[in-house]
Amino acid sequence: MPRIRIRDAATFLGVSDDTVRRWIDNGALTAQTDDAGRKVIDGKALAQFARSSAHSMPDPSGVAGSARNRFVGIVTDVVMDKVMAQVELQCGPFRVVSLMSSEAARELGLEPGSVAVAVIKSTNVIVETPGGES
């Protein structure tokens, strides 16, 4: 079973170490002690906690679709030439970059400060793990 240190759990959840410690103290998360005497959290329990406590920005588009990966964010940069545009969004802690036609970017009114939704539908998603672990 993977065991996650408190500081790593905090990073994965986007909160402070103290918040994770409070959740442990309040019983929201359970911690064990590893061989070095550090508090660690069972990886499976942390995954369940992350899923149950996740909250994303409401999708303002009102569009129904089959894509499950929808990230609401703010446009931070648009680089446009005659044909193509590169649009960057900050969606929570994630930077999402999209390439589209300049025509599409103009029609959507994309500019820094615009609210937008990055919709990702892909059958090709690469998953990696830290080196040396299986």
Sequence and secondary structure as in RCSB ss.txt:
>XXXX:A:sequence
MPRIRIRDAATFLGVSDDTVRRWIDNGALTAQTDDAGRKVIDGKALAQFARSSAHSMPDPSGVAGSARNRFVGIV
TDVVMDKVMAQVELQCGPFRVVSLMSSEAARELGLEPGSVAVAVIKSTNVIVETPGGES
>XXXX:A:secstr
  EEEHHHHHHHHTS HHHHHHHHHHTSS EEE TTS EEEEHHHHHHHHHHH      TT    S  EEEEEEE
EEEEE SSEEEEEEEETTEEEEEEEEHHHHHHHT  TT EEEEEE  S       TT  
